Amino acid sequence: MKKLIINADDFGLSPGANRAVITAFREGILTSASLMVGGKSFEEAVVLARENPGLQVGLHLTLVQGKAVSLPREIPGLVDVEGNFTRDPVRAGVRYFFIESLKRELRREIEAQILRFRETGLPLSHIDGHLNIHMHPTVFQILTDLMPRYGITSFRLTRESLLRDRAGRGKRRVGRVLDALIFGCLARHCRPVLKRLGISHSDEVKGLLHSGRMTEGYLLQVLARMEDSLTEIYFHPGCKPDSELSAWMPDYLHEDELAALISRRVLALIREEGIRLVNYRGEEKSICLKPLS
């Protein structure tokens, strides 16, 4: 049976991100979203989630390119005086791995983000990370202790096969190869630990190799090649103009990704292929086809 989780990252980042998430849920195939608890539009996102209880919401752990929820004086090694993480993911990854003293600060901030989410009263369905930072070895080690403690039972095991990426051949070749290799290795490390802890994950994830470019054409090719398994595809939909989206992800095709999520052609193919849209709880989302314009 083909089961598909469709997730939107960066919920709470900005008004444009929030508006796109709700549009994609109400009018399209979106089944869940990942909440940035340090985002500028976090409070608005919480209100919208409460108004749309069928939208499952998880934590989008942010430890790079964003704002911390802890006070700067509590985690001085992680943020600047205004509480901002570094914008450089490579620098962050190296420092988090090699500087032992940062582990205590990372644990403080990770737990603070989990607690900020829990304070909303929303059920926490899953955890993933901004730029997939949740897969970083140091971060993952901390999460292995915190996830059972806070009842987190679903995790995005980010990895994507380059051999199966026929839809994107010739595009961003070097970057895609590196992403596939790095996250393939990280996933092999994480998988047995997740199994031991009883934390579930999808069989396959799409969105890593073409992050920010999950267009209708690409999505149609992915859906046509889906196998009988549980697949997660994650997106970064947005509505512009939006200063936050333009500042953080100027090259992302946010509006094109939203168009893919509400595309009638995508909906038709999902029905034709017998794909079941589900969330992390396994609840199925019904789809209503409207005539193509």
C-alpha positions in Angstrom: 0.0 0.0 0.0 1.3 3.4 -0.9 1.1 5.9 2.0 2.2 9.4 1.8 2.9 12.1 4.5 3.1 15.6 3.0 4.8 18.0 5.4 5.4 21.8 5.3 8.5 23.0 7.1 9.0 26.5 8.6 5.5 26.9 10.0 5.8 30.0 12.2 8.6 31.6 10.3 6.6 34.4 8.7 3.0 35.4 7.7 3.7 34.2 4.2 4.8 30.8 5.3 1.8 30.5 7.7 -0.7 31.5 5.0 0.8 29.0 2.5 0.6 26.2 5.1 -3.0 26.7 5.8 -3.9 27.1 2.1 -2.1 23.9 1.3 -3.9 22.1 4.1 -7.4 23.4 3.4 -7.2 23.3 -0.4 -4.5 20.7 -1.2 -2.7 17.6 -0.1 -0.8 18.9 3.0 -1.2 16.6 6.0 1.2 18.0 8.6 3.5 21.0 9.3 6.7 21.5 11.4 6.6 24.5 13.7 9.5 26.9 14.3 8.9 27.9 17.9 11.5 30.8 17.6 10.0 32.1 14.4 8.7 35.7 14.2 5.1 34.4 13.4 5.1 31.6 15.9 2.1 32.9 17.8 0.1 33.3 14.7 0.9 29.8 13.6 -0.3 28.4 16.9 -3.6 30.2 16.5 -4.0 28.8 12.9 -3.2 25.3 14.1 -5.9 25.5 16.7 -8.3 26.7 14.1 -7.4 23.7 11.9 -7.2 20.7 14.3 -6.9 18.2 11.4 -3.5 19.7 10.6 -0.9 17.6 12.5 2.0 19.7 13.9 5.5 18.7 14.9 8.6 20.6 16.0 11.0 22.1 13.5 14.1 22.1 15.7 16.2 25.2 14.8 19.9 25.5 15.8 21.1 27.4 12.7 19.7 30.3 10.6 17.1 31.3 13.2 16.5 32.6 16.7 16.9 30.8 19.9 14.2 30.6 22.6 16.7 30.6 25.4 18.2 33.9 26.7 21.5 34.7 25.0 23.3 34.7 28.4 22.2 31.1 28.9 23.7 29.8 25.6 26.5 32.3 24.7 28.4 29.8 22.7 25.5 29.2 20.3 24.1 32.7 19.6 25.0 36.4 19.3 23.9 39.1 21.7 20.5 39.2 20.0 19.9 35.5 20.3 20.5 34.6 16.7 22.2 31.4 15.6 24.9 31.5 13.0 23.8 31.6 9.4 26.5 29.2 8.3 25.4 25.6 8.6 28.8 24.1 8.0 30.4 26.2 10.7 27.6 25.3 13.1 28.0 21.6 12.3 31.7 21.6 13.0 31.5 23.6 16.2 28.6 21.4 17.6 30.6 18.3 16.9 34.0 19.3 18.2 33.5 21.8 21.0 32.6 19.8 24.1 31.4 22.8 26.1 28.6 23.5 23.6 26.8 20.2 24.4 25.3 21.6 27.6 24.1 24.7 25.8 22.7 22.6 23.0 20.8 20.4 25.4 19.4 23.5 27.2 18.2 25.0 23.9 16.8 21.8 22.4 14.8 21.1 25.6 13.6 24.7 25.7 12.2 24.4 22.2 10.4 21.2 23.1 9.0 22.9 26.2 7.9 26.0 24.2 6.0 23.7 21.8 4.4 21.8 24.7 3.2 25.1 26.2 1.0 25.7 23.2 -1.1 22.7 24.1 -0.9 21.3 20.6 -0.2 17.6 20.3 3.5 17.2 19.3 3.3 14.7 16.4 7.0 14.5 15.2 10.3 16.1 15.3 12.6 17.2 12.4 15.1 20.0 12.0 15.8 23.2 10.1 18.4 22.3 7.5 18.0 18.8 8.9 20.0 19.7 12.0 18.2 17.0 14.0 20.4 14.5 12.2 23.7 16.0 13.4 25.4 13.4 15.6 25.6 15.6 18.7 22.1 16.9 18.3 20.7 13.4 17.7 22.5 12.1 20.8 20.8 14.7 22.9 17.4 13.9 21.3 17.7 10.2 22.1 17.4 11.2 25.7 14.8 13.9 25.3 12.4 12.2 22.9 11.4 9.4 25.2 11.2 11.8 28.1 8.7 14.0 26.3 6.7 11.3 24.5 8.0 12.1 21.0 7.4 8.9 18.9 8.0 10.0 15.3 11.2 11.3 13.7 12.1 12.4 10.2 14.9 10.0 9.2 16.2 12.3 6.4 17.9 10.4 3.6 17.2 10.2 -0.2 18.6 7.8 -2.7 20.5 9.5 -5.5 20.0 6.4 -7.7 16.2 6.8 -7.5 16.4 10.6 -8.1 15.7 10.3 -11.9 13.5 13.4 -11.9 16.4 15.6 -11.0 19.3 14.3 -13.1 21.8 17.0 -14.1 20.6 19.6 -11.6 22.8 20.7 -8.7 24.9 17.6 -9.3 27.7 18.0 -6.7 25.4 19.3 -4.0 23.0 16.4 -4.5 25.8 13.8 -4.3 27.1 15.3 -1.1 23.7 15.5 0.5 22.9 11.9 -0.5 26.2 10.6 0.9 26.2 12.6 4.1 22.6 12.0 5.1 22.8 8.3 4.0 25.6 7.8 6.5 23.8 9.8 9.2 20.6 7.7 8.7 22.5 4.5 9.0 23.7 5.7 12.4 20.3 6.9 13.6 18.1 4.0 12.3 19.1 1.3 14.9 18.9 3.8 17.7 15.4 4.8 16.7 14.4 1.2 16.5 15.7 0.5 20.0 13.7 3.5 21.3 10.5 2.5 19.5 10.5 5.8 17.5 8.9 5.5 14.1 10.0 7.0 10.8 8.9 6.8 7.2 10.5 4.3 4.8 11.6 7.0 2.4 11.9 10.8 2.5 11.8 13.2 -0.5 12.8 16.9 -0.3 16.4 16.7 0.6 18.0 16.7 -2.8 15.7 19.3 -4.3 14.9 21.5 -1.2 13.2 24.7 -2.3 12.4 23.4 -5.7 9.6 20.9 -5.2 7.6 22.0 -8.1 4.5 20.5 -9.7 6.5 18.8 -12.5 8.9 17.3 -10.1 6.2 16.1 -7.7 4.3 14.4 -10.5 7.4 12.4 -11.4 8.0 11.4 -7.8 4.4 10.3 -7.3 4.4 8.3 -10.5 7.4 6.3 -9.2 6.2 5.7 -5.6 6.5 2.2 -4.2 4.4 0.4 -1.7 5.7 1.9 1.5 5.3 5.0 3.8 6.9 8.0 2.1 7.3 11.5 3.5 7.8 14.5 1.2 8.6 17.8 2.7 8.1 21.3 1.2 8.7 24.9 1.9 5.6 26.7 0.6 5.2 30.4 0.9 3.2 33.4 -0.2 5.1 36.5 -1.3 5.8 39.3 -0.8 7.3 38.2 2.5 10.5 39.8 3.9 11.5 36.8 6.0 11.2 34.3 3.1 13.2 36.6 0.8 15.9 37.1 3.5 16.4 33.5 4.5 15.7 31.6 1.3 16.0 34.0 -1.6 16.5 31.1 -4.1 13.6 28.9 -3.0 10.5 28.6 -5.2 8.1 29.1 -2.3 5.1 30.0 -4.5 5.7 27.2 -6.9 5.9 24.7 -4.1 2.5 26.0 -2.8 1.1 25.6 -6.3 2.3 22.0 -6.4 0.5 21.3 -3.1 -2.8 22.5 -4.4 -2.4 21.3 -8.0 -5.5 19.5 -9.4 -3.2 17.4 -11.6 -1.3 16.2 -8.5 -4.6 15.4 -6.7 -5.7 13.5 -9.8 -2.5 11.4 -9.9 -2.7 10.6 -6.2 -6.2 9.2 -6.7 -5.2 7.4 -9.9 -2.2 5.7 -8.2 -4.2 4.7 -5.2 -1.9 6.7 -2.8 -3.3 7.3 0.7 -2.5 10.7 2.2 -1.8 10.2 5.9 -0.3 12.0 8.8 2.1 10.8 11.5 -0.8 9.3 13.5 -1.8 7.3 10.4 -5.0 9.1 10.0 -6.1 9.4 6.3 -6.9 12.6 4.6 -9.7 12.5 2.1 -9.3 14.5 -1.1 -11.9 16.2 -3.1 -11.2 16.6 -6.8 -12.4 19.8 -8.6 -12.6 20.1 -12.3 -9.3 21.2 -13.9 -9.4 24.7 -15.2 
